[in-house]
Amino acid sequence: MNSELQVPPMNRAYLSVGSNIAPEKNLPDAVRLLCKYGKLRSSSSVWESPPIKGEDQPNYLNAAVILDTPLSAATLRHQAIAHIETLLGRVRHPHDIHAPRTIDIDIMLFNHNIIRLDHRQIPDAEIFQRGFVAITLAELDPEYIHPQTGQTLAEIAGGFIAEDSQLTLRSDVQLIQQKGKSTTRV
């Protein structure tokens, strides 16, 4: 009998995080809480964008992170992400999916898997629909090859970079706590 400890296999989750209610606080808080469920590999810059719908609400701050986790996609979504969104006061409005939110965390990519998770497909279609998703993911792993299209994240983001003038880099918002005078990026 082997007495060595079994290390659970690690999965690589590419997550999109966004907020338009106290986002300068909620985005870093969400990333800090995600670290309880795995190892944060990297975090993107933070980008500001107008709301998709509901122009009478504040702009969103958006970013992406890579989390290496022993959790399955379903467990990550239903337990970890749901718990973090609840802790940060996320309220889901059944008749307004574009309502303001304290935090929104979505699994965009999971390893190189193609998965159906509840009403969402992973890889998430928003990678091709939202510049703030494609650009932040490409910043983290530009050579990642989309398992359905064969395009790299850099190629996908390239289509948005040329046309998306609604995105503003928010270098004043850091997802990872600063140590001393320099920012620690994972």
N, C-alpha and C positions, 0 to 999 in steps of 0.2 A: 504494500500500500504506500502510495506517495504521500509524504507528509508536508509537501510544499503547499503554500497557500495558492489557491486558484485566483488569478487576476481576471476580472470580468473583461470581455472584449470592449474596446473603446469604439464609439461611433463618433463621426464628425458631423455636427449640426451647424448649418449656416442659418443664422437667425436675423430677422429684421426687427428692429425695435423703433417705436415711434410714440410721440406724445404731443398733445397741444394744450394740456392742463399742467402747469408748473413743470414744463419739460426739462428745464435746466437742473431740477432736482430729481425728477422721476426717471430720466434716462440713466444717469449714473447709479441710482438706487437699484434699478432693474438689473443692470450689469453686475453689480455687487452681489445681488441675490442669485443670479444665474451661476455664479462661481461656486455656490453650495452644491450644485448638481454636476460638476465636472471641472475640467481645467480650461480656463479661457485662453485660447491660442492667440487671438488677435482681435482688435477692434478698429473699426473704420473711423474716419472723420465724421463729424455731425453736420448734417445739411438741413437747411430750412426750406420748406416748400409750402405753397398754399394748399388749403384743404381741397380734397377731390370734389366734394360737394358741400353745400352749406357755407357759402361765402361769408356768412355773418358770424363765423367763429375764428379763433386765432389760427395763425399758421402752425404747421407741425414742425417738430425737429425729428429727424430720422437718422438712423445709423444701422450698422450691421456688426455682428460679432460671430466668431467661430468658437464653438464650444465642443471640446472633446468630452464625451460623456459615456458612462456605461449604460445609460438608459436607452430603451427603444424609442422610436419616434412617438409611438402612442403614449408611453409613460411620460416622456418629456412634455408632450402637449397637455395631456389630461391631468397630470399631477404637478409637475414642476412649474410649467408656464401658468397653468390655471391658479396655482397657489400664489405665485408672484403677482399676477394681475389682481387677485383678490387683496393681497397685502397692500398693494399700492392704490387701492380704491377704484379699480376698473368697474364701471357700470355698463352693462350691455343693454342697449335700447332695441327691443325686438322690431320696432317699426322704423328705426333710423340707424342703419348700419354705418352711416358716415358721421354719427354724432361725435362731439368732442370726447376725448378720453385721456385719462391719466397715463395709461400705458397700453401699448398694443405690441405683443410679441408673437411673431409668426415664424414657423419653420419654412424656410425657402428651399433649402437643399438638405439632404440627409445622406451622407456618404455619397455614393453614386446611384442610389436606389430610386426606383419609381414606385411610389406608394400612394394609395388612396387612404386618407385619414379624415374621417367624418365627411364634411362637405368640401374638403380641400384636396387638391392633388399636389403631391411633392414629386418633382420640382414644381414650385408654385408658378402659376401663369403670370403673376404680377412681375416676375423678373423681366418679362417682355412688355409689360404695360406701364410700369412706373419707373421713371428715371432715377428716383431716389433709391429704389431697390437695386436696380442694375448697377448703378455707379458705386454704391457702398459695397456691394458684394465683389465687384471687380477690383476695388481698392484692396480687399483682403486676399484675394486669390485670382489674379487675372488669367492664369493659365488653366483654371478649372474648366473641364469640358462638360458642357450640359449633356446629360445622359440621353436626352431625346433628340436634340438637334445637332449635336456634334460641334456647336459653336463654343468658343471660349467665353468666359465672362467678360473679358476685355472687348471682344468683338460685339457682344450684346450691348455693353455699356457705350461703346463707340457711337451707336446710333442715337443715343440720348444726349451725349456730350455736345454734339454739334447743334442740336435743336432745342435743348432744354435750358432756356435762359431764366426759368422760374426758380431754379435751385441756387441757394446762397450758402457758401461754406461758412460754418459757425465755429471758427477756431477758438472762440471764447468758452465753448462748452466742451469739457473733457469727460469722457466716459470712465476713465481710470483716475483714481486719486493721485494728486501730485505729491511727490516727495521732495522736500526742499524747494529749489527753484525750477527744477526741470520736471517735465511731465513723464511719468512712467507709462510707457505703452507696452502692452503684452506682446 
